[in-house]
Amino acid sequence: MKQKKKWTVKNIVGIICFVTLLFSIGFSICKIFGAPADPAEAQPHERLKSDYVLMLAQCLLGCIVLFLPNAIERHFKIDIPNYMEVFYFVFLYCAIYLGEVRNFFFIIPCWDTILHTFSGAMLGVLGFSLLDIMNNSQKVKVKLSPAFTLLFAFCFALAIGGLWEIYEYSLDGLLGLNMQKFMLEDGTMLVGRAALQDTMADMIVDAVGAFTMCVLGYLNIKRKERKHKSDSPAA
């Protein structure tokens, strides 16, 4: 008899996120054809064609990377903790659907900063989790110190954050988008330091979130080591 699939919080959150992105893809495609291309032609607070192109690109990317944790688990034969995958799905939902589709990036102050802080913290935890899997794996004969684990997790989070900024910069140039928020909602172009503010603020809060979680992870490892030594019988 075929066993019924067990529904978990991870599965439910993942499905909700995927279905939401699919509907958003259809919505953005419909809006692209009727949206004005020039800010001068648009009504106040009306979205431009480029805004819907960005929305479409983000939703398509979201549908692809949604399955990234599952692909990593299958390929590398590892088990990513369910809570990490739930956080990952929630982040995608908040960043793509709420941020781009529902326009939270402009409606809610510091929405982008909140997301980058959260993503930096999440990536820091992921870096720790990856090394913890390696340390406990029977196939990989390696034992890394807590200090190196902290350094790796922090650098891992910053590297992913840096790749994301490269992605935003590339799409802005190729498709004429505004992912790096160098232009205001009304089309006003920012210049000088103001144009760099979004990118640098993202990288700084990525670092703050990652460093905070890395320090907490380091302290947790040291606590476990002290507990293990105290529980071990004296030689």
N, C-alpha and C positions, 0 to 999 in steps of 0.2 A: 504493500500500500504506500502510495506516494505521500511523503511527509509534507504537511502544510508549511508554507513559508512563514516564519515568525516576523511579525512587524515590530520594529524597534524605533526608538526616537530618531536614530540616525536615518533610517529608511524613510520615515514620514517627512522629516525636515528636507531631505534630499529631493524627494518627489515634489514637494510643494515648491521648492526653489526651481526645479527643472521645468515644471508646468508653467510657473510664472514667467520664466525667461522665454519659453516658447510663445506664449501669448504676446509678450512684449516684442518679439521678433516680427510677428504679424502686424502688430500695431505700428511699429516704426516703418515697416515697408509701405503700409497704406499712407502714412503721413508724409513720407519723403516726396511723393508725387505732387502734393498740394501745398507744401510749405514754401514760403518765399526764400529766394537764394540771397538776396541783398538785404542787410539790416535796414536800409532806407525804405524798403517796401513793406516791412513788417509793422504790425501794430505793437503797442507797448506790451512787453512781456510775452510776445508771440515767438515761438521757437522757429529757428531757421532750418533750411534743408540740411546744413552741416550738423546741426544738433541731432537730427534724426539719423543721419549717417553714423554719427558717433554712437548713438543709442543702439543701432543695429549691430555695429562692430562689437560693442561691449557685450551685448546679449549673446551673439554668436560665440564669442570667446568664452563667455560664462558657461554656455552649454557644453563646450569642449572640456574646459578645465574642471568642470563639476565631477567628471569621471576620473580625474587624475589620481586621487587617493586609491581608488580601486585598481587602477593600472599599476601603481607602484607596489601595492600588496601582491598582486599576481606575479609581476615580473621578478621582484626581489624576494618573494616568499617571506614577507614580514607582515606583522599585524599592527596597523596603526590604531592607537586607542580610539574607541568610538567617540569619546568626548572631543577629541581633536577634530574628527571629521564633522561633528555637529557644529563646532565653532567655525570650521571652514565653510560649511554651507550657509550658516548665518551671516558670515562676513560677505560672501558673494551676493546674498540677497540684499544686504544693506548697501553694499557698494554699487551694484549694478541696477537692481530694480528700484530701491528707494533713492539712491544717489542720482542715477542718470534718468531713469524712466519717470520717477515721481519728482525729480528735480530738487531733491533735498540738498544738493551741493550749493544751491543758491538760496533756497528757502530757509534752511537752518544754519545759523552761524557755526563755524568750526566743524561742520559735519565731516569734511575731508580730513581734518586734523584728528578727530575722534577715531575715524576708521584706520588711519595710518598708525596711530598709537596702538590700537587693538591688533592690527596686523603685525606690527613689530613684536608685540608681546607674544602673539600666537606663533610667529616664526621662531622666536627664541625658545619657546617650549618645544616646538618641533625639532629644532636642532639638538636640544637636550635628549629628546625621545629617541632620535636616530642613533646618537652615541650610546644611549642606554641599551638599545637593542643590540648594538655591536658588542658592547661589553658583556652582555649576557648570552650572546650567541655561541653555540657550540662549534659553528663553522668558521667563525672569525676569531682567530687567536690574538686578541688585542685587549689590553686593559689600560685605559686612559685615565690620567689624573683628573681630579675635580677642577683644577685650575685650567687645564687644557680644554676640558669640556666646556667650561664657561667661555673661554676665548673662541672656541669653534662655534658655539651656538650664537654668540654675539656677531661674529663675522658672517655666519651663514644668513642671519636675519638681515644684516646690512646689504649683503650681496644680492639677495632676492629683491630687497627694496630698491637697490640701484638698477637692477634689470627692469623693474617696473617703470622707473622714470625714463629709461632708454626707450621702452615700449611706448610710453605716452609721447615722448618727444618725436619718435619716428612717425607715429600715426598722425600727429599734428602737422608734420611737414608733408607727408604723402597725401593725406586726405583733406587737409585744410581744416582740422578740428581744433578744439580748444580744451584738450584734456589737462594741460598744464596751467589752465586758467590765466593765460597771459592777456586775455581779453575779457572785459566786463560783459554782463548779460546784454547790455544795450549796444554792444559792438565796439566800445571804446578800447583802443589798444593801450596796454600798459607799457612803460619804457623803463630802462635802467634796472635799478634794484627792485622796483615794484614788480617787474616782469619775472624776476627770479624768485620772488617771495614764496609762491606756492610750492615750487620744486624743493627749495631749501627747507621750508617748514616741514614738508613731508619727510625728508631725509632725517631731520633733527628729531621729530617725534617718533620715527621708526627706531632711531637709536635709543631714545629714552625708554620706549616700551620694551625693546629687546633687552636693554641693559638691566632694567628692573626685574624682568622675569629670569634673566640669567643669574643675577645675584641671588634671587630666591631659590633657584635651582641648585646653585653652588652650596648655599647654606643647608639645603635639604640633604644633599649628598654628604656633607661633613657631619650632619646630625646622625645619619644612618651609619656612617663609619664609626662614630663614637659609640653608638648603641651596640654595633656589632662587636667592638672591642670589649665593652663592658659585659656583654653576654657570653663572650668566649671564656672557657676555663683557663685559669692561669697555667702557664707552662711549668 
